[in-house]
């Protein structure tokens, strides 16, 4: 990724050590893949082909490792290893429709002025996917020779998303969207393709995912820069399991989101969601992600953010949805009338927000000052009084203390029209990960986590802008191999013409 390239060590010795460590990680992933393949084969043999839960988990672990290895290999521009048992490329079945495309040289004569005569041709088959069906683009490039000087001429094959690969941009987009938007693990996609007569092995699809997300990483970086230009952002994080090579176990990584959405106050700036992966939840990670950000941040009460508020000029806005959730839990478990009253009072604040949504910041402030501030102040006073009449060790008392602490940090929203009552923008951005996590369970390594973050960034931002991610990604993957990095903003979802 561009951001990572900027942090590479400049000292030769340090760079050599960094490269050695990265190569060791790739080797460890390759060994883990071979081990998992062996385990999957053993499970399948023992179960006589049954799809037991244990076998599914092994296949998901193998899939995650293969994506991670492909991403690391593509990033370092290393030639991929060819294990002996890796599936060989099979011909595309004849029943798939063919689109015949002929690429001719730009001129019909040689540079010496002589006429050209055809002496042969090269044919490249590209498996493509358009919504609902597969097609094959049969690209023919006739070879010509000059009748006078015998110099050869042939049209250049357009750049491919995956060098020497045969998937078309639409097929790559379909695999990404199916995995990260529709939550279909790659082994299930492989089974679906098989019903269409296509033998696309899971490991092949994993290789495509890793290399395509590496190709698209500059776009995700550009979305991140756009998101952090906002005056107010929304952040949240969620756990994801990461395989730990050599241990046979998993450890818990994190996916973070930093979202910008100014539609509630009609700014006209496109919304964006930027995802980042880390191997743990230390506060150093958001500190690194937000090192250049200055502004408001809607967030939960995670202690790791405190250094950002204290030392980095970031101003906190707490979340009423988290406060309300505590009272909902108490009411459901105990039927508490005090918890029910708190929920009703909070609903009045949301009613004011519904009225103010879509108005300019100054009008939102006027509505809040007139209607929300009295409710907010009264709720705060009322909660304080309830603490004096209930047990201090009860779950209700804990919910009230949490509410009073967080409300002090939520109060700025009343006087600032660009702020929101809650952090639901970030929580909505995490739903896709929560759904996907149930189906594919793991990321294979930090490289696999970063690949997932790129995919979620692109697909999530496209959805926020009302852009079909399949169509946009297919067009972008086709264009980006030859696109100037200085013009990458032209490819962002909100720059696409309908």
N, C-alpha and C positions, 0 to 999 in steps of 0.2 A: 504494500500500500504506500501511497505517496508520503503519508505522515510518518510511516515507519522508516522509509528510505532517508528521510531527513535526520533521523536520529542514529543512523549507523555510525559506528566509531570511525574516526579519521586516522587514528594511529594504525600503522600496518600490523603491528603485533596484536593489538586488540581486535582488529578486523579479522585477522587470521583465526584468533581464538573464537570469535563470534561465528565464523563460517564453520569451524570444526564442530562447535556445539550444535549448529543447525543441521549439519550433515548427520551427526549422531542421532538427532531427533528423528530425521527421516529414516535412518536405518532401523531405529527402534520401532517406528510405525510399520515398516516393512516386515519386521520379524513378528510383530503382533498380528498383522494381517495374515501371515502364513499360519500362525498358531490358531487363529480364529477360523480360518478356512478348514483346517484339519478338524477342529471341534465340530463345525457345522456338518462336514461330511460324515463324521462319526455319529452325530446325532441323527442325521437323516438315515444312515444305514441301520442304526439300532431301532429307529421308529418305523422303518419301512416306508419312509416318505411322509409320515404324518406331520402335521404342522403343530407340534406341541409348543407350549408357551416358552419353554426353555430354548427350543430351536429358533423361535422367532427372535428372542433376545440376542442370541448369538449372531443371527443374521443382521440385526440392527447395529450391534457392536462392530461387526465387520464393515458394514456400510459406512459408519461414522469414521472408522480408521482409514478407509480408502479415500473418502472425500478429503480428509486432512492430508494424507500423503500427496494426493494430486495437487492440492492447493500449494503445499510447500515446494513440490517439484516445479510447478509452473512459475512460482515467485522467483525461484533461483535459476530458472531457465535451464534446468537439468534434463538430460534425456531420460525418459521414463524407463524403469527397469522392466524387463520382460520375463517374469517367472515362467518356469517350464509349464505349469499347469494353467497359465492365463488363457482364457478362451480366445481362439483364433477368430479373426474377422471373417464372417460368412457372407456370401453374396446376398444382396437384397432380393427378396422373392420377386418372381416375375409378375405376380398378380398386383403389385403396387403400381398405380398409374405413373407413367413417365411424362415429364415436361421436357421436350427437346429444346435445348438452348445452344445456338451456334455462335461462337465468339470468333470473329474474323480480325485479321490484322488491321490496324488503323489506316493503312495505305494499300492500294492495289498494285503497287510497283516497288521494286527494290530501291535502296538508296543510290545505287548506281544508275537508276533509270530503267533497268530491264523489267520485263513483264514477269509475273509470278505464275508458277504452275504448281498444283497441289501434288504432294508426294506421300501424304499420309495424314493421320490425325491422332490426337490424344483424347480419350473419353474419360471424364470424371463423373462418378455418380454421387450425388449428395442427397441423403435422406432428409426430407423436410416434413414438417407437420403444419398443416393449416387446421383451424378449429374443426374438429370432427373427423378428420381423415389424414392419412399419410399420402405423400406424393414423392416421387423421385425426380430431382432436377438432373437430367442427363446433359451435362455440359460438354459439347464437342468443340475442339480447337483444331481445325485443319492446319497441317504443316505445309508450308509453301517453300519452294526454292526458286531462285532467280534463273530465268532461262539464259541469261547472259553470263553472270558471274558465279552461279550456283550457291549464293549466300542463302541461308535458311531464315525464314520469317514465320512467326506464330504469335497469336494473341496471348497476352499474359493472363494466367489464371487469377481471378480476383482473390484478395486476401481472405483467408478462412478464419473463423473465430477460434478454431483449434487447429494448429498447424498439422498438416497431414491427416487430419480427422475428416470424417465424412458427415457429421451431423450439420444440418442447416440451422440458421438462426432461430427459425420458428420452433424447431424441435428442442433446441437447448432452452428456449424460453418456456416451452411447455413442461419440460422436466423440472425446471426451477420453480415455476408457479405451482405445479402439482405437489412438490415436496414442501415448500415453505408457505404457500397460501392455502392449498387444499389438504395439506397434512398427510400426503401419501408417501410412505417410505419408498425408497428406490426398489427394494425387492418386490413390492406390490406393483409398482409401475412396470417392472420387468415382466411380471405375470400378465398384466393387462396387455402389454405389447405382444406377448406370445399368442394371445387370442386373435390378434390381427396377422399372425403368421410371421412376426418379426422376432428374431432371436437376438435380443439386446440384453446382455448379461448385466446383473447388478453392478459388478465391478466396473464395467464400461460406463454405466450411468454415473457412478461415483467419480470416475475420472473426469467426465464432462462437467459435473457440478464444481469440482475443485478448480479446474482450469477456467471455467467461465466466470466464477466469482472473482478470481484473480484478475481476469481481463477487465471486469467491471468495477474493480476497487476504486479507481480514480473518480468514478461517478458518485460512489458512496461518500468519498472524502469531500467532494464538492457539496453534496447535500448536507454533510456535517457543518461545513463552514457557513452555509446559508442558515441552518438552524440556530447556530450560535451568534448570529447577527441580531437576533431578536432582543427586544427590550425585556421580554419576560419569556422564560422557557419552563417546561414541565419535565420532571425526571422521575424515574422509578427503576427498580431492578428486580430480577427474578432468578432463582437458581436453575442451573442446568447441569446434568450429570456429564462428567468428562472422564473418559477412560484414562487410566494411569498405566502406561506401558510397563510391563515387567512385574506388576504387582497382582494382576488378575482382579483388581478392584476398580472402583470409580471414586472420584473425588468431586466435590461440588464447585463448579465454576459459576459465573454470573453473566447475565446479559443485561446491559444498562440501556435505557433509552433516554434521549434528550429531544423533546418535541417542541416545535414552534407552531402555534396555531392562533392567528390573530383574526380569524373570521368572526368570533363573537363581538368584536368591536369594529368590524368592517374596515380593516386597514387595506385590504386588497393584496397583501403580501401572500404568496403561496405557502401553504402549510407544509411541514416536513417532519420526518421522524428519523433520527440518526441513532443507530444501535452500535454498541461497542461490547466486546467480550473481555472478560478478565478471569483469571484462574482462581480468584477468591474475592471476598467482599471488603478488603481493606480500603480505608478512606483514601489511600494514595491513588486509587484508580479514578474516582471522580475528580480528584484534584488535578490529575494529569489530563483527563478529558476536557476539563473546563479551565485550563491554565490561562487562556486568553479571553475568557468570558467575563463581562461585567454587566450586571443587571439583576433583575428579579428571578427567583427560582421557586416554583411550586414543588414541594417535596413532602415526603413523610418525615417522621421524627428520627430518622437514622442518625446515630451519633457521629458517623464518619463525615457528615456534611458540616459539622461545627467549625472545622478549620477553614472551610471555604467562606463561611459567614464572618469569621473573625479576622482572617488575614488576606482574603482575596477580593474584597469589594463586591461579593455576591450577597444580595439581600433575600432573606427567606420569606416565603409565603406558605403557611401551613394549609392543611386540607380538611374541610368540613366533612367530607365523605368518610374519612377515617374516624372522626369524632362520632358521627352518626352510627357507624358500624358497631362501635362499642356498645351503644345503648340498644341497638337492635339485638345483639347477642344476649344481653342481659334480659331484655323483654321476652325473647323466645324461650330462654331457659327458666326464668322465674316468674314471668307475667307481671313484672314490676310496673306499678302505675306511674312512678316517678320517671322510669325509663321511657314509658309511653308518652308522657307529657314532654319530655325532652325531644323526642322524635317529632312530635307535633309542632313544637316551637321552631325546630330546625327547618321543617317543611315550609314555614312562612318565609324564611330567608331564601329558599329555592324558588318560591313563587315570585319574589322580587326579581331574582335573576332572570327568570323566564320573561318577565316584562321588559327588562333592560337589554336582553340579548339582541345583538344586531345594531345597536345604537352607537354613535361615536362616544369616545371616552368621557367627554365632559357631560354628556347627557346621562351616561351610566352612573357617574358620580352623583349627579343631582338626584336621580331616582333612589340610589342607595342611601344617601344622606337623609332623604325625607322618609323613606319607608323601611330600610334595612337596619340602619344604625339604632333606632329605638328597640327593635326586636333583639338585636345582637347584645346591646347593653343589658336589657332586661333578662335575657337568657343567662348571661354571665353572672348577674347578681343572684338570680333564682338558684342556679347550680351551687353557688357558694353557700346559700342558706340550707340547701338540702344536706350538705355535708355535716351540718350540726345535729341532724336528727336521725342519722342512720349509722350503722356500724362502720367504723373506719377501715375494717379489714374485709368488708364485703366486696364482691365483684362490681356492684353498683358504685361504691365509693371509689374504686379504682378507675372506673369509667369517667366519673365526674372529675377526679383529679387530672386525668389525662386531658379531658376536654378543657379545663381551665388553663392548663399549661399551653395547649396548642392554640387556644383562642387568642391568647396574647400575641402569638406570632401570625395569626390570620387577620388581625384587625387592619393591617395596611390596605387590604382589598377595598375597604369601605371608602377610602379617599383616593383611590387610583383606578381609573377606568380601564386600564389595560390588564388588570389582574382579575383572577377568577376566584370563585368561592371554594373550589376544590381542585384536586389534581387528577380529575377523571380523564383528561386528555392523555396523560402518560399511562394511566391504568388501561385505557382502551387499547393503547398501542401494544400492551403486553399480552392481550388476549390471544393473539395468533401464536405466540410462543407457548402459552399454557396449553393450547389445543394441540400444537405440534409435538410438544414434549410427551404427551400421552401416547403418541404413535411411534416416534422414532427414538425416544428415550435418551440418546447419548449425543455428544459431540466427541470426535475421536481424539482431539488434542487441541492445544491453543490455536493451531492453524485451522482446524475444523471449526472451532468456535468463531474465529474471525470470518471464515467463509459464510457461516450462518448469519453473522451480523451484517455482512454486505448484502446478502439476499433479502433479509428482513428490511433493511434500509430502503432498498430499491422498490420492493413490492409494497411496503407500507406507505411510502411517500407517494407512489403512483395512486394508490387507493384514496389517500387523503385528498388528492387533487382531481378525483373523479376520472382518472385515466385507467383504461383497461391494462393491467400489468402484462398480460400475454402479448397484446398487440405492440405495446410500447417496447417491451424487452426484445421482441423479435426484430423490430426495426433498429433498435439501439445496438444489439449484438452484431447485426449486419454492418453497421456503419463504423463502430468504434475501433476496429483493428487499424484502419488507416486515418483515424481522426487525430487532429493536432491536439495535444494535451492542453494547450492554451485556450482552446475553444470548447472544452468539455462541457461548459455550462449550457451550450446550445443543445445538448442532448438530454437535459433534465426534464422530468415529466411535464412541468408547466410550460416548457418551451415548445412542446410538440403541437403541431397544427392538427385539428380534428380531421 
